[in-house]
Amino acid sequence: MMGTDRTGAKIDAAMAKGEARVCVGCYRCSALASDVETARARCTPEGRCRVGAIISRGGREVRDVWLEASTGLVKLMRQSDAYAGRNRRSDARGG
């Protein structure tokens, strides 16, 4: 990733793409972008960077937004469990 201004613009563009895909028709949806330093710290050796997250369905679904630096490709990766590892079935049964 080159300059800070360009990187910030790339992050903003990636978040806008992700929000347009996930938040269609959903009024309880939030896009939370990372700052440039945090995004750079979350880059893989292959050049993919986690640039933010999108929270939808009232907080029940969370998707990480990944940006491939060389191509500008935006990927949305659904977090497996937005409840931090709690087993919903056992919670629903009371045990």
C-alpha positions in Angstrom: 0.0 0.0 0.0 1.5 3.3 -1.1 0.6 6.7 0.5 -1.6 7.3 3.4 -4.1 9.4 1.4 -4.4 6.7 -1.3 -4.7 4.0 1.3 -7.5 5.8 3.1 -9.3 6.2 -0.1 -8.9 2.5 -0.9 -10.3 1.6 2.6 -13.3 4.0 2.1 -14.0 2.5 -1.4 -13.7 -1.1 0.0 -16.1 -0.3 2.9 -18.6 1.3 0.5 -18.5 -1.8 -1.7 -19.1 -4.1 1.2 -21.9 -1.9 2.7 -23.6 -1.9 -0.7 -23.5 -5.7 -0.8 -24.6 -6.4 2.8 -26.8 -3.5 3.8 -29.4 -3.7 1.0 -32.8 -3.1 2.5 -31.5 -3.3 6.1 -31.8 -0.2 8.2 -29.9 -1.8 11.2 -26.5 -2.0 9.4 -23.2 -0.4 10.3 -19.9 -0.2 8.4 -16.9 0.2 10.8 -13.7 1.1 8.9 -10.3 0.7 10.3 -7.8 3.5 10.3 -4.7 3.2 8.0 -2.3 2.0 10.7 -4.6 -0.7 11.9 -5.4 -1.9 8.4 -1.6 -2.1 7.7 -1.1 -4.1 10.9 -3.7 -6.6 9.8 -2.2 -7.4 6.4 -1.1 -10.9 5.5 2.2 -11.7 3.7 0.1 -12.3 0.5 -1.0 -8.6 0.5 -4.6 -9.0 1.8 -5.6 -6.5 4.5 -8.6 -6.5 6.9 -9.9 -3.0 6.5 -13.0 -3.1 8.6 -16.2 -4.9 9.5 -19.9 -4.6 8.7 -22.5 -5.4 11.3 -25.9 -6.3 10.1 -29.2 -7.7 11.2 -29.1 -5.8 14.5 -25.7 -7.2 15.5 -26.5 -10.8 14.7 -24.2 -11.0 11.7 -20.7 -9.6 11.3 -18.6 -9.7 8.2 -15.0 -8.7 8.0 -14.0 -6.6 4.9 -10.8 -7.7 3.3 -9.0 -5.7 0.6 -6.4 -7.3 -1.8 -3.9 -4.5 -2.1 -2.5 -5.4 -5.6 -5.9 -5.8 -7.4 -8.3 -3.8 -5.3 -10.6 -6.9 -4.9 -12.9 -6.7 -1.9 -13.9 -9.8 -0.1 -16.5 -10.2 2.7 -15.8 -13.0 5.2 -18.6 -13.8 7.5 -17.5 -14.3 11.1 -18.5 -17.8 12.3 -20.2 -16.7 15.5 -21.0 -13.1 16.4 -21.6 -14.2 20.0 -17.9 -14.9 20.8 -18.1 -18.6 20.9 -21.3 -19.1 22.8 -23.3 -22.2 21.7 -26.8 -20.9 20.9 -28.5 -24.2 21.2 -27.3 -24.9 24.8 -28.1 -21.2 25.7 -31.6 -21.6 24.4 -32.2 -24.7 26.5 -30.8 -23.1 29.6 -27.7 -25.1 30.0 
